[in-house]
Amino acid sequence: SIGVQVYIMADNDPAGEVLVTKAKVAFKEIDTKLKTITLPKKYHKEGKLKGKLIKLDPGCVKQSYIDALKERLDELHNNV
């Protein structure tokens, strides 16, 4: 209602998925659209962790990913 778009970027693990699900419900209750930014899901290819999810959280995402994301959001919202 005030011209702000809300985004959420949670960890790519099951707890992050629960957070996003609950956040969507909460924002829907206040009639505010919430957009989700999904971190990539990659899995270990070898070693004792083979096949296990490589956990990512917004605090350890590569800076290049964050920069690209900011650039795209600026384009979408005409802030270039």
CORFEN-V250947 format. One record per pair of residues at least 12 apart in sequence whose C-alpha atoms are under 7 Angstrom apart, sorted by the first residue. I is the first residue (numbers start at 0). J is the second residue. D is the distance in whole Angstrom. If there is no record, write none. Layout:
I|J|D, I|J|D
This chain:
5|32|7, 5|33|5, 5|34|6, 6|33|6, 6|34|5, 6|35|6, 6|36|7, 7|34|6, 7|35|5, 7|36|6, 8|35|6, 8|36|5, 8|37|6, 8|57|7, 9|56|6, 9|57|7, 10|55|6, 10|56|4, 10|57|6, 11|38|6, 11|40|7, 11|54|6, 11|55|6, 11|56|6, 12|54|6, 40|52|7, 41|53|6
